[in-house]
Amino acid sequence: MRKIFLIVVAGCFLPSCDVGNFESVLITPHYSVFYASDFADRFSLPKERAVNLQNKHLKAIAIGIQKIDKDYVCDIHIYYDATIKLYSPNERDVFFERQLREYYFSNQQNDADYKYSDEQSLNNTGRAYFRSKSLKTLKTGTSSTLGYSSYKKNFLPNLNMASFNIGCSFLDARHGTAELWVQKEGLVNYKLINEDPLNIKHKENNYRFDIPLALLQSVKPMIDRINALSIDSASSTVSVQYGAKE
């Protein structure tokens, strides 16, 4: 994830950075990134494209889309200051979910290895929720429990990062602004997945990060394209979009 992050903050000057290229040939991976003004200062990003992220601890938020094997995979990436402590997968400072290709070996695992892999997967699932702010009933928005795809404590000085898998179809801009809820660390007898997404009662056990509507809208053409078409192959060129369109 560090290489991806450095690509994101370094900028992109290639024609493939145009969202239009994604819409025509589904170039992946694609990242739409929104960031706060102090994040722009730190990484020399265009200050005029900085946005007001509602949670003061959130420095940048991104939606990533990539093709892995035959599937398109979406992730929500957050970069936040180290003063807040999110649940850390397996109580580690660094965590990366195994790639889809690794699951082909599952039939060859012995009982002990299979049990270990299954327990780790179950333990790290359900520590985060995505939900539309419009979600009052199951018909007025979308919600999904999320699993960690990666986590890095002290990724850079006073900067942590976490990434979460999400089904691309849940990133539906038609339902307006969305929220990412992530469980705090150190809660032994609590798991966010046991909460009702329509009414999270133990809000004090979680951090909430708003997902700007403009960020969801920025990936809508790609999400619509993925939903509408089945593409056999895609370029490995990185596609990046910064901030809201002017």
C-alpha positions as CSV (number, residue, x, y, z in Angstrom):
1,M,0.0,0.0,0.0
2,R,2.9,2.3,0.6
3,K,3.8,2.3,-3.1
4,I,0.2,3.1,-4.0
5,F,0.1,5.9,-1.5
6,L,3.3,7.5,-2.9
7,I,1.9,7.3,-6.4
8,V,-1.3,9.0,-5.2
9,V,0.5,11.9,-3.5
10,A,3.1,12.4,-6.2
11,G,0.6,13.4,-8.9
12,C,-0.2,12.1,-12.3
13,F,0.6,13.7,-15.7
14,L,-0.3,10.9,-18.1
15,P,-3.4,10.8,-20.4
16,S,-4.5,7.7,-18.6
17,C,-5.3,9.8,-15.6
18,D,-8.4,11.1,-17.4
19,V,-11.6,9.4,-16.1
20,G,-12.7,9.2,-19.7
21,N,-10.1,6.6,-20.3
22,F,-11.6,4.5,-17.6
23,E,-15.0,4.8,-19.0
24,S,-13.9,3.7,-22.5
25,V,-11.4,0.9,-21.7
26,L,-11.7,0.4,-17.9
27,I,-8.1,1.2,-17.1
28,T,-7.3,0.1,-13.5
29,P,-6.3,0.7,-10.9
30,H,-8.1,4.1,-10.5
31,Y,-8.0,6.2,-7.4
32,S,-10.2,9.2,-6.6
33,V,-8.7,11.1,-3.7
34,F,-10.1,13.9,-1.5
35,Y,-7.8,15.6,1.1
36,A,-7.7,18.3,3.7
37,S,-5.6,21.5,3.3
38,D,-2.9,20.4,5.8
39,F,-2.5,17.2,3.8
40,A,-2.1,19.3,0.7
41,D,0.6,21.3,2.4
42,R,2.4,18.3,3.6
43,F,2.6,16.6,0.2
44,S,2.6,19.6,-2.1
45,L,-0.8,18.8,-3.6
46,P,-3.0,21.5,-5.3
47,K,-4.2,23.6,-2.4
48,E,-7.2,24.8,-4.3
49,R,-8.6,21.3,-4.5
50,A,-8.5,20.7,-0.8
51,V,-11.9,20.1,0.8
52,N,-13.3,20.3,4.3
53,L,-13.4,16.8,5.8
54,Q,-15.9,16.8,8.6
55,N,-13.7,14.7,11.0
56,K,-10.7,16.8,11.9
57,H,-8.6,13.7,12.4
58,L,-9.2,12.6,8.8
59,K,-6.5,13.9,6.4
60,A,-7.5,12.2,3.2
61,I,-10.0,9.7,1.9
62,A,-9.9,7.8,-1.4
63,I,-11.9,5.2,-3.3
64,G,-9.8,2.7,-5.2
65,I,-11.0,0.5,-8.1
66,Q,-8.9,-2.3,-9.5
67,K,-9.2,-5.5,-11.4
68,I,-8.0,-8.7,-9.6
69,D,-8.2,-11.8,-11.7
70,K,-11.6,-11.5,-13.4
71,D,-13.3,-9.3,-10.7
72,Y,-13.4,-5.6,-10.1
73,V,-12.6,-4.8,-6.5
74,C,-13.4,-1.5,-4.7
75,D,-11.7,-0.2,-1.5
76,I,-12.1,2.8,0.8
77,H,-8.8,4.2,2.0
78,I,-8.5,6.6,4.9
79,Y,-5.4,8.5,6.1
80,Y,-5.8,9.8,9.6
81,D,-3.7,11.3,12.3
82,A,-2.2,9.0,15.0
83,T,-4.1,10.6,17.9
84,I,-7.1,8.3,17.3
85,K,-6.8,4.6,17.7
86,L,-8.8,2.3,15.4
87,Y,-9.2,-1.4,15.7
88,S,-6.0,-3.0,14.4
89,P,-6.4,-6.3,12.6
90,N,-4.9,-9.2,14.6
91,E,-3.5,-6.5,17.0
92,R,-0.7,-5.8,14.6
93,D,0.8,-2.5,13.4
94,V,0.8,-3.8,9.8
95,F,-1.8,-5.9,8.1
96,F,-2.4,-6.9,4.5
97,E,-5.3,-9.2,3.4
98,R,-4.2,-12.1,1.3
99,Q,-4.9,-11.7,-2.4
100,L,-7.7,-13.5,-4.1
101,R,-5.3,-15.8,-5.9
102,E,-4.2,-17.2,-2.5
103,Y,-7.7,-18.7,-2.0
104,Y,-7.0,-21.2,-4.7
105,F,-4.8,-23.0,-2.2
106,S,-7.6,-23.3,0.4
107,N,-8.5,-26.8,-0.7
108,Q,-4.9,-27.9,0.0
109,Q,-4.7,-26.5,3.5
110,N,-4.5,-28.9,6.4
111,D,-7.1,-28.6,9.2
112,A,-4.9,-26.5,11.4
113,D,-4.0,-24.0,8.7
114,Y,-7.6,-23.8,7.5
115,K,-8.9,-23.2,11.0
116,Y,-6.3,-20.4,11.6
117,S,-7.2,-18.7,8.3
118,D,-10.9,-18.9,8.9
119,E,-10.5,-17.5,12.5
120,Q,-8.4,-14.6,11.3
121,S,-10.9,-13.7,8.5
122,L,-13.9,-13.9,10.9
123,N,-12.1,-11.8,13.6
124,N,-11.3,-9.0,11.2
125,T,-14.6,-8.8,9.4
126,G,-17.4,-6.6,10.8
127,R,-15.1,-4.0,12.4
128,A,-16.4,-1.3,10.0
129,Y,-19.7,-0.2,8.4
130,F,-20.4,1.7,5.3
131,R,-23.8,3.3,5.2
132,S,-25.7,6.0,3.3
133,K,-26.7,9.0,5.5
134,S,-30.1,8.7,3.9
135,L,-30.5,5.2,5.3
136,K,-33.7,5.2,7.4
137,T,-35.1,2.0,6.0
138,L,-33.4,-0.7,3.9
139,K,-35.0,0.9,0.8
140,T,-33.6,4.4,1.3
141,G,-29.9,3.8,1.0
142,T,-27.2,1.2,1.1
143,S,-25.2,-0.3,4.0
144,S,-22.5,-2.9,4.2
145,T,-20.3,-4.4,6.8
146,L,-16.6,-4.1,5.8
147,G,-13.4,-6.1,6.3
148,Y,-9.9,-4.7,6.4
149,S,-7.9,-5.0,3.2
150,S,-4.8,-3.3,4.8
151,Y,-3.7,-1.3,7.8
152,K,-0.5,0.5,8.6
153,K,0.2,2.2,11.9
154,N,2.6,5.1,11.7
155,F,2.6,4.8,7.9
156,L,4.4,8.2,8.1
157,P,5.1,10.4,11.2
158,N,1.7,11.0,12.9
159,L,-0.1,9.4,9.9
160,N,-1.9,6.1,9.9
161,M,-3.8,4.4,7.1
162,A,-6.5,1.8,6.8
163,S,-8.2,0.3,3.8
164,F,-11.5,-1.6,3.6
165,N,-13.0,-3.9,1.0
166,I,-16.5,-2.9,-0.2
167,G,-18.7,-4.2,-3.0
168,C,-18.5,-1.7,-5.8
169,S,-22.3,-1.5,-6.1
170,F,-22.7,-0.1,-2.6
171,L,-20.8,3.1,-3.7
172,D,-24.1,4.5,-5.1
173,A,-23.9,8.3,-5.3
174,R,-27.7,8.5,-5.9
175,H,-28.2,8.0,-2.1
176,G,-26.1,11.1,-1.2
177,T,-23.4,11.5,1.4
178,A,-22.3,8.3,3.1
179,E,-20.5,7.4,6.3
180,L,-17.7,5.1,7.3
181,W,-17.9,3.8,10.9
182,V,-14.8,2.1,12.3
183,Q,-14.5,0.4,15.6
184,K,-12.1,1.8,18.2
185,E,-9.2,-0.4,19.4
186,G,-9.2,-2.3,22.7
187,L,-12.9,-3.3,22.9
188,V,-12.7,-6.9,23.9
189,N,-16.4,-7.7,24.1
190,Y,-17.7,-5.5,21.3
191,K,-18.0,-6.0,17.6
192,L,-19.6,-3.3,15.3
193,I,-21.2,-6.0,13.1
194,N,-23.6,-6.8,15.9
195,E,-25.0,-3.3,15.7
196,D,-28.1,-2.4,13.6
197,P,-26.8,-0.3,10.7
198,L,-30.1,1.6,10.8
199,N,-29.5,2.5,14.5
200,I,-26.0,2.2,15.8
201,K,-26.6,2.5,19.6
202,H,-23.0,2.4,20.9
203,K,-21.7,5.3,18.9
204,E,-19.0,5.9,21.6
205,N,-17.3,2.7,20.6
206,N,-16.6,3.9,17.0
207,Y,-15.2,6.7,14.9
208,R,-17.4,8.1,12.1
209,F,-15.9,9.5,8.9
210,D,-18.1,11.3,6.4
211,I,-17.6,10.3,2.8
212,P,-18.2,13.4,0.6
213,L,-20.9,13.1,-2.0
214,A,-18.5,14.6,-4.5
215,L,-16.1,11.6,-3.9
216,L,-18.9,9.1,-4.6
217,Q,-19.9,11.1,-7.7
218,S,-16.4,11.1,-9.0
219,V,-16.4,7.3,-9.2
220,K,-20.0,6.9,-10.4
221,P,-19.0,6.7,-14.1
222,M,-16.6,3.9,-13.3
223,I,-19.1,2.1,-11.0
224,D,-21.8,2.3,-13.6
225,R,-19.5,1.0,-16.3
226,I,-18.4,-1.9,-14.2
227,N,-22.0,-2.8,-13.4
228,A,-23.0,-2.6,-17.0
229,L,-20.2,-4.4,-18.8
230,S,-18.1,-7.4,-18.4
231,I,-14.5,-6.6,-19.5
232,D,-12.0,-9.4,-20.2
233,S,-8.9,-7.4,-19.8
234,A,-7.7,-4.0,-18.5
235,S,-4.5,-2.0,-18.6
236,S,-2.2,-2.0,-15.5
237,T,-1.6,1.8,-15.9
238,V,-2.5,3.7,-12.7
239,S,-5.3,6.2,-13.1
240,V,-5.6,9.0,-10.5
241,Q,-8.2,11.8,-10.0
242,Y,-7.6,14.5,-7.4
243,G,-10.3,16.3,-5.5
244,A,-13.5,17.7,-6.8
245,K,-13.8,18.7,-10.5
246,E,-13.7,22.5,-11.0
